[in-house]
Amino acid sequence: MTQATDVDRGPVETMFAADLASRNLGIELTHHGEGIAEVRMTVTPAMVNGHGIAHGGFLFLLADTAFACACNSHGPVTVAAAADIVFVAPAHEGDVLVATACERTRYGRSGIYDVSVRRIDDSPREARSAEDGGGSREGEVIAEFRGRSRSLRSEKTKESP
């Protein structure tokens, strides 16, 4: 088996391979395409705050990772210009979360992306809800994120401050 090189990888795989922050938290890139991406993470004990729920910063980071993969799918290096998140429901230790990013629009070097963070059905909490007649096949919405992106100019033209 041969190992992929940066030449073999597309922009998303190359960026994600270099993203130690996301990878060291156990985030996995599960799917991506033009303007879309899906990442997955299990909430660990180290991600739980003093209230016994997942710290919002980790949920933001998961959504931001999906956003980064989606907005970098077109090729030019693209960064966040702004982002916000709405926390809808708490996540707990052991929950498996999936963040799905979708491009809403691109205009010039800018773009808008929406990301839904859901608890998936094989999470311990979701399984209990399903047994009680609750839960859904798609999983419970945990957070909704909107990111605004900006593609950087090439090194030849240098981005102005």
Disulfide bonds with the S-S distance in Angstrom:
none
